[in-house]
Amino acid sequence: ARDISTAQAAILCGADAVFIGAQAFGARAEAVNSIDEIRTLCQFAHLFNVKVHATVNILLYDDEISSVQELIYALAEAGVDALIVQDPVVFTLDIPRGVELHASTQCGIDTIEKLKFYESLGVTQVVLPREFTQNQIKAFHEACPNVRLECFIAGALCVSVSGICHISEYLKDRSANRGRCAQICRLPMQLYKNNREIATGHLLSLKDNDLSSHLETLIDCGIRTFKIEGRLKPIDYVAN
């Protein structure tokens, strides 16, 4: 959810968890909320037994680590149930009791060895790469049955591999791993070969993800959380 109103709409429409960004360190720099706003959301969500996941899911600079620790304390005090994280330094910080750590899709956990490593760090839930096949999901579930697996079922698809896209930073000095993706892949382009244009249009823009007709299959594979993207979407999109 972009903001509290959107999160509340999601809850009233049936979500049993919402994810939202604080005032900094989230992978959507344009979707930020104050601690007081998040506290209000947590109070509302917990009335319905809904959990609130806060995003602290960018790569961090050394001089930001102390500020991240302060933010984590503030989020815990506000009532947040889980933190969605990318940077491994977060696992060296003091995580208040009762707050779960979830590994973002930006972590690029695409092998069983990586999955077991993150389990050893205390991760209770892993947001899988969007590119995963049914067999890969099954293998992850069998290898670490105590780690809950989360799967994107609606929202944008990235033409690159989750967590390993650098085109925005390369062309616009805006790092996707710092919450500032310029969404270059969504722009119209021309493709040339031997100085001759051979294609034009939105050549790198994939169709949006929709797995709504495959939910039972995903559950059978071991998925325990369905993730609906919406942090830059309007309230009616999220509610629907």
Secondary structure in CASP SS format (residue, H / E / C, confidence):
PFRMAT SS
TARGET T0000
AUTHOR 0000-0000-0000
METHOD secondary structure of the structure
MODEL  1
A C 1.00
R C 1.00
D C 1.00
I H 1.00
S H 1.00
T H 1.00
A H 1.00
Q H 1.00
A H 1.00
A H 1.00
I H 1.00
L H 1.00
C C 1.00
G C 1.00
A C 1.00
D C 1.00
A E 1.00
V E 1.00
F E 1.00
I E 1.00
G E 1.00
A C 1.00
Q C 1.00
A C 1.00
F C 1.00
G C 1.00
A C 1.00
R C 1.00
A C 1.00
E C 1.00
A C 1.00
V C 1.00
N C 1.00
S C 1.00
I H 1.00
D H 1.00
E H 1.00
I H 1.00
R H 1.00
T H 1.00
L H 1.00
C H 1.00
Q H 1.00
F H 1.00
A H 1.00
H H 1.00
L H 1.00
F C 1.00
N C 1.00
V C 1.00
K E 1.00
V E 1.00
H E 1.00
A E 1.00
T E 1.00
V E 1.00
N C 1.00
I C 1.00
L C 1.00
L C 1.00
Y C 1.00
D H 1.00
D H 1.00
E H 1.00
I H 1.00
S H 1.00
S H 1.00
V H 1.00
Q H 1.00
E H 1.00
L H 1.00
I H 1.00
Y H 1.00
A H 1.00
L H 1.00
A H 1.00
E H 1.00
A H 1.00
G C 1.00
V C 1.00
D C 1.00
A E 1.00
L E 1.00
I E 1.00
V E 1.00
Q C 1.00
D C 1.00
P H 1.00
V H 1.00
V H 1.00
F H 1.00
T H 1.00
L C 1.00
D C 1.00
I C 1.00
P C 1.00
R C 1.00
G C 1.00
V C 1.00
E E 1.00
L E 1.00
H E 1.00
A E 1.00
S C 1.00
T H 1.00
Q H 1.00
C H 1.00
G C 1.00
I C 1.00
D C 1.00
T C 1.00
I H 1.00
E H 1.00
K H 1.00
L H 1.00
K H 1.00
F H 1.00
Y H 1.00
E H 1.00
S H 1.00
L C 1.00
G C 1.00
V C 1.00
T C 1.00
Q E 1.00
V E 1.00
V E 1.00
L C 1.00
P C 1.00
R C 1.00
E C 1.00
F C 1.00
T C 1.00
Q H 1.00
N H 1.00
Q H 1.00
I H 1.00
K H 1.00
A H 1.00
F H 1.00
H H 1.00
E H 1.00
A H 1.00
C C 1.00
P C 1.00
N C 1.00
V C 1.00
R E 1.00
L E 1.00
E E 1.00
C E 1.00
F E 1.00
I E 1.00
A E 1.00
G E 1.00
A C 1.00
L C 1.00
C C 1.00
V C 1.00
S C 1.00
V C 1.00
S C 1.00
G C 1.00
I C 1.00
C C 1.00
H C 1.00
I H 1.00
S H 1.00
E H 1.00
Y H 1.00
L H 1.00
K H 1.00
D C 1.00
R C 1.00
S C 1.00
A H 1.00
N H 1.00
R H 1.00
G C 1.00
R C 1.00
C C 1.00
A C 1.00
Q C 1.00
I H 1.00
C H 1.00
R H 1.00
L C 1.00
P C 1.00
M E 1.00
Q E 1.00
L E 1.00
Y E 1.00
K E 1.00
N C 1.00
N C 1.00
R E 1.00
E E 1.00
I E 1.00
A E 1.00
T E 1.00
G E 1.00
H C 1.00
L C 1.00
L C 1.00
S C 1.00
L C 1.00
K C 1.00
D C 1.00
N E 1.00
D E 1.00
L C 1.00
S H 1.00
S H 1.00
H H 1.00
L H 1.00
E H 1.00
T H 1.00
L H 1.00
I H 1.00
D H 1.00
C H 1.00
G C 1.00
I E 1.00
R E 1.00
T E 1.00
F E 1.00
K E 1.00
I E 1.00
E C 1.00
G C 1.00
R C 1.00
L C 1.00
K C 1.00
P C 1.00
I H 1.00
D H 1.00
Y H 1.00
V H 1.00
A H 1.00
N C 1.00
END
